[in-house]
């Protein structure tokens, strides 16, 4: 290897390390940009569908925005008040604590009390009241940081909407700028790989959203049939948790089972069977 080749290799390594360091410093911005591109890829087929029906690109994107944001707003209006009431009833009425205490007393009679150390969930009734008090105090103490985080999250959300809008309306121009970072002979391959990644990630997001809607809808119907209180917020939780790989279905079932336990042990058992 000649000295020139060694110098070139060293420069490439240094440039790579500098690039990785810059990405690390700007990781929140990079993640925001990648997230915007992924979600833009997810809704791009619908924008293209509207464009085929002679809607201008800008109008097409705005219509998709209106549909998505309108749906999310309606969901929040329908879900947040019952969810707040659900949380207040669950933690302040004492129904769940009393039911768990009775259940654990019954298990203790069966000789299961020795498993309290092995299965920490058996200690839930002992810590539930103190946890509620600590959470209330923490929220009062962290009011201003929470407000700052909320404003930051809202600004990042608006920035993401802007990036998605710009990517959908000027994708080819932005992609051509990105392709300038690669050698000219490799640009067709890079373009093909980039497009394939976009299509696959967009399809994954669309499939996950449809799966969440299906799981949420089925959970809502099932909880209504089982006469479980707060069926709508519980169904929304189940649908959202479905996005968590592997364990999402189990996480989504936990709140529903806890609420069902406040009704009766039979209702809890039927809820477990339903979610399985």
Buried (B, 14 or more C-beta within 10 A) or exposed (E): EEEEEEEEEEEEEEEEEEEEEEEEEEEEEEEBBEBBBBBBBBBBEBBEEBBEEEBEBEEBBBBBBEEBEEEEEEBEEEBEEBBEEBBEBBBEEBBBBEBBBEBBEEBBEEEEEEEBEEEEEBEBBBEBEEEBEEEEEEEEEEEEEEEEEEEEEEEBEEBBBEBBBBBBBEBEEBBEEEBEEBEEEEBEEBBEEBEEEBEEBBEEBBEEBEBBEEBBEBBBEBBEEBEBBBBBBBBBBBBBBBBEEEEBBEBBBEBBBBBBBBBEEEBBEBBBEBBE
